[in-house]
Amino acid sequence: MRVLFLCSENSCRSQMAEGFLRAVAGDRFEVASAGTIGTKVNPRAVTVMAESGIDISGHRSKPVDEFTGQIFDFVVTVCGTTGDKSCPVFGGQANSKLHWPFEDPAHATGNETEILETFRRVRDQVEAEIKRFTEKN
């Protein structure tokens, strides 16, 4: 099955989801992620995922346009309910569309410890959703 995770910048949440799904069930799913615009993978996302034993340092941030015309079994938006400038719209075919509203840790404020705690909290939420998803699918 093919899964595409979408968020606004493809720098944190969708990258984490892609990393977790590959680690948990990569033999069952072909997984990708993208955003409204391609930016870069957030180094803090790389750090907190490494704490969970998952290496996303080789991931590349991609614009959703790279996947136009493709077919996915699931397209999952991971944009939050507030604060996101734009959640991407997928221009290809999706058999099922899901929305998991996660806060964008890239907008966390405070000192480095507080910011990393936000990243860890979102990481843990993403991991929990991935586990629920893989149990159902």
Secondary structure by P-SEA (a helix, b strand, c coil): cbbbbbccccccaaaaaaaaaaacccccccccccccbbbcccaaaaaaaaaaccccccbbbbcccccccccccbbbbccccccccbbbbbcbbbcbbbbbbbcccccccccaaaaaaaaaaaaaaaaaaaaaaaaac
